[in-house]
Amino acid sequence: MHTVAVDILTGFLGSGKTTLLRHVLDHGLHGKPVAVIMNEIGEVGIDGRVVTGLSAVEKMVELSSGCICCTIDDYRFDLAVQEIVETTRPHLIIIESTGLADPEPLVDRVKAAGLGLDAIITVVDALDGPRHLRETRVARLQIEAADFLVLNKVDLIDSGAADRLDRRLAKANPRAERFRTVRGVIDSDVLFATGVAAFRDRARRADAGDAGHLHADGFASFVYRSAGSLDQERFERLVARLPRDIVRAKGIVHFAGRDWQCLFSVTCGRPELTWVKLPAVAENQAVFIGRNLERHEETLRRQLAACETAGDGPQERRQTHG
């Protein structure tokens, strides 16, 4: 199966998931083909009608009459994924789960289907979020699983209440990066998967003085490239211990002794490594995205250089298949 990144968009009922999704699809993915799997409880899907028709959406699949994480069987889920990948070859699949879903079982389903998890994005209702946290276990699970927490509808509460809820979210999930929005309007490209090539282009534009959305949100990026192979153990230690300021890191690298390349992704401290065979990609290439990069770039480049090897040497090459 063609390797595709998946973002899981979750959040309790009424938090504003579909509103945020529509805004991002309409404004934030820069022409990349996107497929959407939308989970509805009930025979008739409503939210799907809000999303279909957007120019960025290559394919829209609704899985209704049950929660995607527990009552929709593996066959139906895998069939939907296979149809999407084979017919549209999307840059990204976004799964919007029902507001009553625990994201963790869905993460397992995504990985079992041969897809790469990019990020879990949880939308929190600024007005009703405190009540949801008090009264429902699933709201807490959605927050604890998140890579990114979006505190939505902040226009409905005062700044003091927003700050108190923000501190509560940070305590529940200190790893997650947090954003505040009104009606799901968010400029950051960091939430949803973007390929290395796109960030390479943005890094060039930033060097030329066109910082774009990344800098507007306080983010910057730099790209690392090298020829040859990397030491796998050193590289895995490096990506597992990235500074907290590094919100995302992703790319394709080749390890000494491996026939297949490693497609790696680090999102808010959570590393994911999968194996791919891309004969047309000869060099290692990776992008690092975060805040305060001027503090970290030189050190990270030095550490990455320390992962480089002189070659595979006489050791037997190991076969790696997914």
N, C-alpha and C positions, 0 to 999 in steps of 0.2 A: 504493500500500500504506500502511495505517495505520502511522505512525512508532512503532517500539517499540525500547526500549533492550535491549541484550544484555550480560550478564555471562558471561565465559568462566571456568569453574572448572577449573583444571588442577593438576598435581602428579604426581610419580612414583608408580608402582605401590605401593599399600599406605600411602600418606601420610595417608589419612583424609579424602579429598574427599567421599565420600558421607555419612560421619558428620557432617561440618561442614554439608553441604547440608541434611541432614535437620533438624539443630538450627535452622538459620536459617529454614527453611520453617515449622517448628513454632512458633518463638518470635519471629522478628525482623522479619517483613514486614508486620505490622499490618493483616492482612486484604486486602492487595493481591492481585489475581489474578495468578498466576505460572504460566508454562508452562516445562516442563523438556524439553530434548533431551539424552538420555543416550547416549553413544557406548560401545559394548562391542565388544571383539574376541572373536568367537565367535558361534555360532549362537543360543545361549540367553543372554539377559540376566539377570544376577543382581541387580545394584545397583538396577535399576528397581523390583524388588519391594519394596525397602526404602523407596522414595520414594513410590510410589503409595499413595493412601488418605489422604494428609495433606490437611487442609482447605484449605491455601493453594494446592494444585496444581490448576489448572484443566485442564491438558492434559499428558500424558506421552507422549513419542515416543522410542522406542529405535531407534537406527541401529546395527545389529550387523554382524558379518562383515567388519570392516575399520576402518581408522583414518579418522576423520571428515575429517582434514586432507589425506588423499592418495588413499585408495582408494574412498571413497564419492563418487559422481559428483555434479556440480553439480545435475543434474535432481532426484535424490532429496533432496538437501539443500534446494533451493529449494522443492520440493513440500511437504516437512515444514514448512518455515517458513510457506509460504502457507496451509496447512491450519490451523496454529496461530493465525495472525493473523486469518484470516477467521472462524473458528468461535468463538474465545474472546476476541479483542481484549484480550490480556493487558497488564498494567502493565509486565511484565518477562519476558524470556526468559532462562533460565539454561541454558547449554550446559556439561555436564560432559564433558570430553574423556577419552579413554583415557589412562592413565598413561604411554603411550609416544609421545604426540603432541607435536610442536612447535607452540606456539600461533600463531606468526606466519602460516602458511598459512590457519589457521582465521579469523584476523582478516580476511584478504583475502576469504574466502568470505562472512563476515558482511556486510561492506560491499558486496560485489557483489550480495547478496540484498536490498539496500535497507534494511538495518537499521542502527541506530546503536550503535557500540561504547561501552559504559559503562566497563567495567573488566576487566582480566585479574587473576584472583585465583589465586595459586599456593600450594598447601599443601606444606610441607616436613616430612618425617619427622625429628623431632629426634634420634632414636636412629640411624637408618640413613642420614640425609641426607648426612653426610660421605662415606660409602662410595658412595652414588649419584653424588655430585659427582665423585669420583675415577674411577669406572668407566664412567659413561654421559654422553655428550654431550647427550642430550635433557634430562636433569635440569638441566644448566647453562642450556640454552636456555629452559626453563620459568621459571627464576629470573630470567634476564636480561630476559624479556618482561614480567614482572609489574608491575602497578601496586601491588598489595598482596601482601605475603609473610606467610603464616601459618605460624609455626613451631609445629607440632602435636606432641603427645605429650611435652611438656616434663617431665611427671612421671616419665619413664623415664630421665632424665639429671640430673646435678647442675647447680647454678646456674653453676658455672665452665664446664662444657661447653656449656651453653646460651648463655652470653655469647660464647664463642669462635665458635660457629656463627653467632650473630647478627652478629658482626663480619665474618665471612666472607660472609654474605649481603649486608651493607651494602656491602662492597667489590665484589661481583659486580654489584650493582644499587643504586647510591646514590640513585636517584630514588624507589624504592618505599618505601611506608609499611609498617612491620613490626609484627606482633602475635604474641603467644604464647598458645597454647591447650592445654587438656587435653581429649582426646576431642572436639575440634571445638566446644567450648562457647565462644561469643564473643558479647558483648553489643552490640558496636558496630553501629549501623545504617549506618556509613560505607562498609562493604565493598560492599554491593549497592545498586543504583540506587533512589533515592527521589525522587519528584517535587517540584517547587518548592512545590506547595500543601501537601504534608505537612510540609516543613521550615518553611514559613511558620507553620503551626499550632504546631509545636514551638518556634519562636522566641517566639511569643506565650506559650506555657506557661512557657518559661524566664524571660521577663520577669516572670511572675506567681509565680515561685519554684519551679516544677515543672521541674527541669532534665532529668530522664529519663536515658536511656542515654547520650546524647551527652556530657553533663557527667561521667557516671561514668567515661567513657573519656578524659576530658580534652579533649573537643571542645566547641565551641560553634558557633553559626551566626548570621548576620544576613542580612536580606533587603533588596535594593535594588529600588526601583520608580521609574519616571519615565514621563511622557507624551512624545509626540513621537518624534523619530528620533535615532539616534546616528551619529556619524562612524565608519564601518567601520574605517578604517585605525588610528585611535586606539584603538578598542576591541580590535582584534586584537593590537596591541602590548601593551595592558594585560594581556589574559588570557595572553599568551605569557610574561609576566614577573612572574607572581604570586609572592609570597613563598613559600618552602618550607613555612611553617606552614599555608598554605591547601592542604588535602588535596583538596578538591572545590570546584568552582564549576559551576553549571549554571543554565540558564534560557532564556527566549525574549526576543529583542530585535529591534527594527526598525531597519534602517539607512537613512539618507537615500539616496534614489534607487533603492531596491529595492522591488519589488512584494511579494515573499515575505519572510517573517520568517526570522530565523536562530535555530535551536535549537543552543545551544552547550553544551559540556561540557568541563570541565578536570578531569582525574584525575591527581593526583600529578605535575603539570607537563606532562601530555600533553593538548593541546587538540584537540577535535573540533568542527567546525562543519558543520551540515547545514541544508538549506533546507526550510521548510514553509509552508503557507498556512493560517492559522488566523484567519479573519475575526472570530471571537468574542473574540479576545484583542487588546485595544486598547493596553495599556500594556507597557512593558518591565518584566520581572520576573526577578530572578536571586537565587540563594541562594549564599552563600559559607560553607564549612564548614571548620573547622580548629582548631588549637591557638593559644593566645596571641592571640586575636582582639582583645583590648583594645589590643594594640600596633599593629594593622594597620587596624582598621575605619575610623577617621577618615580616614586617608590614602587608603584604597581608595574611600571615598565621594567624596572630593574628586576623585580621578582619574576616577571614573565620571561625575561632574558635568561634568568637562572634555570628556567624549565627547559630551555632549548638544549638539544643533544647534538653531538657531532654526526649522528647517523644511527641506523638500527644495529650496526655491529654484527657479530657472528651469532647472536642469539636466535633461536628458532622463532619465526613469525607466528603469532597466535591468530587463529581464525576467530572472528567475532561476528556473530549474526544476531543483531537486534536484541 
